[in-house]
Amino acid sequence: MERYNVSFAGAGKVAGALCKAIYQSGSSIQKIVSRNESNGRQLSDSCKAQWCSDLIYPESTEIIIVAVPDHTLENVLNNIKCGKKTLVVHTAGSLGIDLFPFHIKQKGVFYPLQTFSQGRDIAFTDLPFLLEASDNHSNEILKNLAESIGGKVYFVDNEHRRMLHLAAVFVNNFTNHMLRTGNEIASRAGFSPEVLKPLINETISKALDIGPENSQTGPAIRNDLNIIEKHLDLLSFSPEMQNMYREITRSIITYYKRSDS
């Protein structure tokens, strides 16, 4: 299996998870560049790399992975100084290779389709990596790198990767918000959110086993207007939650009416 000299721009959640996995796979981590010295030094110490705040990389670096917030990405890419043959990639799901400045010739996207949080270990085995690069040689390098940490490789253009990123927002970010909202309502009823855990586990398990479209239950799919109105009354303490309930209920009713027709 190929081994590479890899450096990073960024020392946050995504950079940390990727850095540790790549280091454990046998590749060398040369340099961690980050504005936050504490995070940067902690990460660099864990993989025997150098920490620095300047975006200047040695000629020996073969791959630079830029894992920074989307709103800072363009500025970071514009300020990177590296060897002409260095492959520079970013990890943003909704941005493409058109963001790279002219002076970076070998470039790409190395997007892991996963959620990353501080203090949680991520298993990379069979984790989807959505890859795109400026040339075939760079594609091969990214494929080797993703597979070296157990990833499952997909070559995806910017348009389709952005759609998958949008799908991820629905299944992850929106789902988390629904769970948080449910916890708040349970607390108002005087219960710990723990009471919802068996339901949450079965909901996710069933959706993965038979598909979410076959798993739907509740008043919306039955079009039970009596229960729906009672729920809306219970939510009178929060117009925001009422609107959320109303819109999602309407969406469920519409979807299953369309499916039955």
C-alpha positions, 0 to 999 in steps of 0.5 A: 500500500502506498505511503505519503508525506502528508501535511495539514492546514487546520487542526479542528475536528475533521483535520484531527480525525483524518490526521490520526487515521492517516498517521496510523495507516503508515503515512508520515505527517510532516506539518500541521498549520493552524491559527490555534497553537494549542490545538495545532501542537496537540495534534502535531505531537500526536503524530510526530509532526511540526506545528506552525502558523505559516502556510509554508510547506516543505518541498517533500510534502506530497499531499496537503489536506486543507480542513478549515471552515468553508468561509475561510477556505478560499483565503487559506488556499490563496496563501498556501506556499508549497512545491509545484508537484504537491497535491493540495486538497480540501475537505468541503462537501459543497465547494469544488476545485474551481476555488483553487488559485492558479498557482496550485496545479495539482488540486482536488477534493477529499470529502469524507461523508461523515459527521465529526465531533470532538472526543469521538473516534470515527471508524473509517472502514467503508466510510464514503470518500467523495473524491475529485481531482484536477488530473488522473494522477491526482485521482489515483493518489487520493484513491490510494490515500482514502483506501489506506484508511479503510475508506470506500471511494467514489469519484464525484463531480462538484454538482453531485457532491453538493447534492450528497452534501445537501442529503447529509444535512437532512439526515444528520443536521436536521435529524439532530435538530428534531431530536433536540426538539423532542428532548425539550418537549419531553423535559416540559412533560417532566421526563428525562430525554432518556425516556426517548432513547428506545424509540430513537434506536428503533426508529433509526434501526428500522429506517436502515433495515427497511427504508424510511419510506416504509417505516413511517407511522404516526398521525400524519401518515394516517391524516388524523386531523384530530390528533394533529390539532391537539398536538398543535395546541400543546405546542402553543408555548412555541410558535416556532415549534408549531410551524415546524410541526405543521410544515413537516406534517404537511410534507408527510401527508403530501408525500404519502398521498402522492405515493398512494396515487 
